[in-house]
Amino acid sequence: MNKARRKQIDDVLEAIAGARTKMEEAVSTLESAASDLEDIKSEEEEYLDNMPENMKDGDKGSTAQSAIDELENAASETTTAGEDLGSLLSDFVDSIKTFVEGLPAVTDSLDNAESSAGSAQE
């Protein structure tokens, strides 16, 4: 295998490593966002709990409860998205390990093919 193709393989491996880093950052961002949404929901629950009873049954209480419900749904969906992406990341890493482990055999085969082609031309 010539230097140019080896360089291309190195570039591919570097791009893959970059993709993995971006996926890890995305998982972390989703986890943080879900935590933030849970915190906001807790604050809204506290607001509702401290509201006078006559206001809890009115528009403000209803609005607060709707916000709590929506925040709970958003946090749950964000958590699920993070878990799903984490699972995809795990599968991605496993696939890349298999690729990298098989790479020496591919380069050896290409080297042998190039040597045979070179010998045949002489």
N, C-alpha and C positions, 0 to 999 in steps of 0.2 A: 504494500500500500504506500502510495507516495505521500510526501509531506502535505500537499494541498488537501488530500482527503482526510488525513489525520487531523489537520487543522479544522476542517469542517465538522468532524466528529466532536472535537473539543468545543467548538462553538455551539453545537447542539446540546452537549452536556451542560454547558454554561447557561444556555437558555432554559433548559429543564430545571436547573437549580434555581434560577430566577423565578420560574413559575411556581415552584414549591414554596419559596419564600413568600411570594404574593398570596398564595393560598393560606399559608400559616397566619399571615397578617390579617387576612379576611376573617378567618375563624376567630382570632383574638378580638377583632373589631366587633363581630357579632355577639360574642360573649359579653363584652363590655357594654354594648348597646342594650342587651337584654337585662343586664344588671341595673343600668341607669333607668330603664323603663320600670323595673320593679321598685326602685327607690322612689320614682315619681308617683307610682301607684300608691305606695305606702303613705306618702305625704298627702295625697288626695283622700285616702281613707281616714287619716288623722283629721283632716279638715272636716270631712263629713261627720266623723264621730263627735267632734267638738261643736258642731252646729246645734243651735237650739232646736228642740223637737218640732216646733211649729215651722221652722225653715226646712227641716229634713223632709217634711211631707210636701213641700212646695217645689217651685221651679228650681231653686238653687240646689236643693237636695237631689232632685231628679237628675239635674245636669251633672252634679258631682258623681252620682252613682253610674251614670252613663260613661263618664270619663274613666272611672275605675274599671268598668267592664271592658272598655276599649283598650285601656293600657294593659290589662291582664291578657287580652287576646294578642296584642302586639308583642308583649314580652314572650308569650308562649310561642308564637310563630317565629320570632327572632331566635329563640333558643333552639327550636327545631331546625331552622335553617343552618345555624352554627353546627349542630350535631350532624346534619346531613353532609355539610361541606367537610367536616372533620372525617367522616367516614369515607368520602370521596378522596380526601387527601391521603388517608391510609392506603386505599387501593392504588392510588397514583404512585406512592412511594414504593409499594410492593412491586408494581409493574416496572418502575425505573430500576429497582435493584436487579430484577430479572434481566432487563436490557443490559445493564452495565456488566453483570456477571457473564453474559453471553458475548459481549463485545470482543474479548480477545479471540474467541473462536472465529468470529466474522472477519476480523482483521487478518488472522492467520490464513484463512481460506482465500481472502483477496490477495495476500502476499504470494501464496502458492500459485494462484491463478496467473498473477502477473509474471512470476518466475517462469512458469510453463509457457506462457505466451512469448516471453522474451527468448527462451531457448528455442522455440519452434521457428522463430523468425531468423535465427542465425543459420 
